[in-house]
């Protein structure tokens, strides 16, 4: 559980470092409100789906993301050997 929690925190920090998150806009350019409390019912509750926009903060960060993605494809242990 500790590894999972730390991994989630690292992922969140990396997303916020690299990207701007903002509410989705409708056809008129108005922000679509994000519900403050809208969760699924049952034992394993989780937030209901909501739309949002995500954009990379800078071109430099986009290049870092692209390099990390290409590196992850090369070092993926589940990737079929060619």
C-alpha positions, 0 to 999 in steps of 0.5 A, spaced: 500 500 500 505 504 501 508 503 494 502 504 491 500 511 495 507 513 493 507 512 486 500 515 486 503 522 489 509 521 484 504 521 478 500 527 480 506 531 482 509 529 475 502 531 471 502 538 475 509 539 473 508 538 466 501 540 465 496 545 466 489 542 468 483 546 467 475 545 466 472 543 459 469 549 455 462 548 452 461 551 445 460 558 447 467 558 451 464 557 458 467 553 463 463 547 464 463 546 472 466 540 475 462 537 481 465 538 488 462 531 490 460 526 485 462 519 487 460 512 485 455 508 490 458 502 493 464 499 496 469 501 492 467 509 491 471 513 486 469 520 483 464 520 477 467 521 470 468 529 468 471 532 462 477 537 463 482 540 458 490 538 459 495 542 456 503 541 456 506 548 460 512 549 455 515 546 449 521 544 453 517 540 458 513 537 451 520 534 449 522 531 456 515 528 456 516 525 448 523 523 450 521 519 457 515 516 452 520 513 447 525 511 453 519 507 456 517 504 450 525 501 449 525 499 456 518 496 457 519 489 460 512 486 457 514 489 450 515 483 445 522 482 443 523 483 435 
